[in-house]
Amino acid sequence: QVQLVESGGRVVQPGESLRLSCAGSGFTFSNYPLHWVRQAPGKGLEWVAVISSDGTNKYYTLSAKGRFSISRDNSKNTLYMELNRLTVDDTATYYCAKEGWGEGGYDLWGQGTMVTVSS
Amino acid sequence: NFMLTQPHSVSESPGKTVIISCTRSSGSIDSNYVQWYQQRPGSSPTTVIYEDDQRPSGVPDRFSGSIDSSSNSASLTISGLKTEDAADYYCQSYDSSIPSVVFGGGTKLTVL
């Protein structure tokens, strides 16, 4: 079954850290760039970060630079994102997405994992 | 970098046709492909159009995409509207200069 399954979301306090995971199956994981996209409650989609298929190139949205770190382990078919110095504005559902068509065209999304930052 | 602007909401009756626009603020709309995603409440997004006008397998041909260079915009057209088409729709493109992915703000489609 072709799928992406996220995990790791939970309630944390401002300033804390968190690591999200995204396990892929049913496709050749190492062939594709992967992205994190988030969606705050009741809001639109916001791109967060991308990592190339071999993990050498990484790009971030401005609000994530210096705080978030994207990585992948192709031997485990797993994508990660380390979230540091979290603020209430980071509260969102975080989706991982597979770039199937180039230039950020996603052909597969996970179900999402919810991160809540609250004191 | 650029923004993609969509109408906040559109409403139409079943059986009719609706067009959702997505206007690029700077740079040419045909510089990078545009994708369209459908998101029903409580669900993850799914692709309805990729690379401007291509339909993934399983997406009905009632959905079509186009690019208009004169207005620097992309459009998603849904014909023969069904109540199940009610959802949020997002356009998305790519900013080669940064690089980064850009989403439009989303359009809520109501079918009633």
Interface residues (C-beta under 8 A of the other chain):
Chain A: H35 V37 G44 L45 E46 W47 V50 Y59 T61 Y95 G100 W101 G102 E103 G104 G105 Y106 D107 W109 G110 Q111 G112
Chain B: N32 Y33 Q35 Y37 Q39 S44 P45 T46 T47 Y50 E51 Q54 P56 D88 Y90 Q92 S93 Y94 I98 P99 S100 V101 V102 F103 G104 G105 G106
